[in-house]
Amino acid sequence: MAALMNFDEALDVVAQIGACTPHCDPVPLPTAEGRVLAKPVLADRDTPPFNRAAMDGYAFAHADDAGPRPVVGDVRAGDEDPPRVPAGACVSISTGAAVPPDCDTVIPIEQTNGGDPMMITGEVPPRGMHIHRRGEDVEQGDCVLHEGQRLGPAEVGIAAMVGRDKVLVRRRPTVAILTSGNEVVAEGTDPSPHAIRNSNAPMVTAMIHRIGGEVADASHLADDRAAVDAAIETAAADVIVTTGGISVGRHDHIAAALDAAGTTWCIQGVSMQPGKPARVGVLGDCVVVCLPGNPVSALVTAAMFLAPVLRTRLGLPAGPRWRTVRLEETVRCNPRRTMLRPARTPQPDTAVVPVWHGSGDLVHAAGTRGVIRLPLAASAEAGTEVAFTRWP
């Protein structure tokens, strides 16, 4: 049996294993939310494209004189050819309307008498007040969205603002999920007293979708070598992720089947808890990520090893991204292996580790925000600084 790999070394290895040139697809803007941009988006014109009133009120040419000004027109948003405004006069103007070229200042209606002639009831505002200048946000040709940026609602709106109805995005990496175990029953099946429901498949699926991948297929395998061989032979995806079947038991067939299929292993066990049996390798053009079967182990190792593979396939930094937090309570650690525990963060700089009953206790992970990395020690006292990373 190969020696366990150091946890930090395993993170370095997995950060490189999924690297490739991402394929790209043009997608309609309404379906682009959550996708990763493959090409920068440039402004097709100045924004705003004209001097724009930022308040409902009156536009006029600035002067220290606060005397009455006749109202010579009403300019609404969308109006073309704004009127000429003689010296000493003004126009009523709506928010978003084009400021007439003779005007350089807008005063809110609340600071006037609201009549004709218009009287300023307080101090004369500074020149240029309440005008959103042409090109003040971006100028034509400026980059408004960068390559590698994940598109949220704001980014989708920006793309629309600069005239895009489609954007070029990086193709979602496809994943085949193979869960295993005779004790695991399918969704919708009532388990016997000695069976459990399949929580790993939907949990891993949720993480894949959250990162930006796409599940090509999901199958559950009995502890049968022929069935495992057949599933591996027919799996077609950028990434194959398995759960269970990688320990040393007589009925654990997945690692041996992947060996027989020609997998080149980059990681064969990691000095970590939970998740020691985790494996990562390459099978042809496919990356293989083998997670333990216990659900907390599967959750943690998916965050540490599957997520970086998918992110690099999307051309994103592999991660995980760690920040420092302080433990609110004393926590038991492992002096020989890196211990990773799901944790809540009551404050941005503090963490609480829920009580757990081992790596089969998925319930304790409810409400956790991510994973903390504990020191190699028997315990870590309250106030100890530790590394924390959010769930992918």
Secondary structure, DSSP 8 states (H G I E B T S, - for coil): ----B-HHHHHHHHHHHT-----EEEEEGGG-TT-BBSS-EE-SS-BSSS-EE-SSEEEE---S----B-EEEEE-TT--S-----TT-EEEE-TT-B--TT--EEEEGGGB--SSSB-B-S----TTTTEE-TTSSB-TT-EEE-TT-B--HHHHHHHHHTT-SEEEEE---EEEEEEE-TTEE-TT----TT-EE--HHHHHHHHHHHHT-EEEEEEEE-S-HHHHHHHHHH--SSEEEEES--SSSTT--HHHHHHHHT-EEEEE-BSEES-TT-EEEEETTEEEEEE-SSHHHHHHHIIIIIHHHHHHHTTS------EEEEESS-EE--SSSEEEEEEB-SSTTEEB-----STT-GGGGTT--EEEEE-SSSEE-TT-EEEEEE--
